[in-house]
Each structure stands twice: as C-alpha cells, then as structure tokens.
C-alpha cells in the first residue's frame, strides 16, 4: 500500500473513531500519524466537529489540548460553537468550547484582544 493511501486510511480511521465516540481508537489513529485536522470528504467535518456534536468533552479536550486541533468552520460554515448550540450540548461542553474557540481565535489574531 502506498504512503498516500496509508495516510488516507489512517485519517479515515481517525474520523470514524471521532464519529463513533471511540477515544481509544482516535488516540491510536493519532499515534499512527492521523492528521488531527483531516476533513471528512462528504460532510466537511473534522474530528473536533464530531466530538462537539456528540457532546464528548473528554474527546474535545484531547483534540484541543493534546492535538492542537484547528478551530474553523465545517463545509456548511458552522464553527464548533455553532455545532454545540445546534446539538444542545451539556453546559460543560458548551462552556468549554466557547472558551477554547475564543482563545484559539485570539491566539491566531482572528479575534481582538
């Protein structure tokens, strides 16, 4: 199997683990070299979007704190905070994602101090 195909398979495993809420498989795929910011080809969602949508604070924290996931919109223009609002996540997830997204935007110069 060539390197590109291998990377695509690892990234697919990573996104599938995020979608199904399987943190152990997500971590294994990341250790195998998955791109934390890989985008699902049909939905435009990243692992962070899946974790927010499934209300998975532990996975969200892993992706943001350990993997430095990039905050950005999905293919429909929805940022993680919008997904959190649409999915009516727990207060802990909502509060965390609002703070983490704001900190990311501030750090990258996309939000005024």
C-alpha positions in Angstrom: 0.0 0.0 0.0 1.5 3.4 -0.9 2.1 6.1 1.6 -0.8 8.3 0.4 -3.3 5.5 0.6 -2.0 4.6 4.0 -2.4 8.1 5.3 -5.9 8.3 3.9 -6.8 5.1 5.7 -5.4 6.3 9.0 -7.3 9.6 8.6 -10.5 7.8 7.8 -10.0 5.6 10.9 -9.4 8.8 13.0 -12.6 10.4 11.7 -14.6 7.2 12.2 -13.4 7.0 15.8 -14.4 10.6 16.4 -17.8 10.0 14.8 -18.5 6.9 17.0 -17.1 8.4 20.2 -14.3 5.9 20.5 -11.5 7.8 22.2 -9.1 4.9 22.4 -9.3 4.3 18.6 -8.9 8.0 18.0 -5.8 8.1 20.1 -4.4 5.0 18.3 -5.1 6.6 14.9 -3.4 9.8 16.0 -0.4 7.8 17.2 -0.3 6.2 13.8 0.0 9.6 12.2 -3.5 10.7 11.6 -3.9 14.4 10.7 -5.9 15.9 13.5 -7.4 18.5 11.1 -8.4 16.0 8.4 -11.7 16.7 6.8 -14.4 14.2 6.1 -14.8 14.3 2.3 -18.6 14.2 2.2 -19.5 16.3 5.2 -16.6 18.7 5.6 -16.5 17.8 9.3 -13.3 17.4 11.3 -12.9 15.2 14.4 -13.4 18.3 16.6 -16.8 18.9 15.0 -17.8 15.3 15.5 -16.7 15.4 19.2 -18.7 18.6 19.8 -21.7 17.3 18.1 -21.7 14.1 20.2 -21.2 16.0 23.4 -17.9 14.3 24.2 -16.0 16.6 26.5 -13.1 14.2 27.0 -12.5 13.8 23.3 -12.9 17.6 22.7 -10.2 18.2 25.4 -7.9 15.6 23.9 -8.3 17.2 20.4 -7.8 20.7 21.6 -5.3 20.3 24.4 -3.1 17.4 23.3 -3.5 17.6 19.5 -3.9 21.3 19.0 -6.9 20.9 16.7 -7.6 23.9 14.5 -10.9 25.7 15.1 -12.7 26.5 11.9 -16.0 26.1 10.1 -17.2 22.9 8.5 -18.2 22.8 4.8 -21.6 24.4 5.8 -19.9 27.3 7.6 -20.6 26.0 11.1 -17.9 26.6 13.7 -17.7 24.3 16.7 -19.6 26.7 18.9 -22.5 26.7 16.4 -22.5 22.9 16.3 -22.6 23.0 20.1 -25.6 25.2 20.1 -27.4 23.2 17.3 -26.8 19.9 19.1 -27.8 21.3 22.5 -24.7 20.0 24.3 -24.2 19.9 28.1 -23.3 23.2 29.8 -19.8 21.9 30.5 -19.2 21.2 26.8 -20.8 24.4 25.7 -18.8 26.5 28.2 -15.5 24.7 27.3 -15.9 25.0 23.5 -16.9 28.7 23.7 -13.8 29.5 25.8 -11.4 27.3 23.7 -12.6 28.7 20.4 -12.3 32.2 21.6 -8.8 31.5 22.9 -7.8 29.9 19.6 -9.2 32.9 17.6 -7.4 35.3 19.9 -4.1 33.4 19.7 -4.3 33.3 15.9 -5.2 37.0 15.6 -8.7 36.4 14.3 -10.3 37.9 17.4 -9.4 41.3 19.0 -7.8 41.0 22.5 
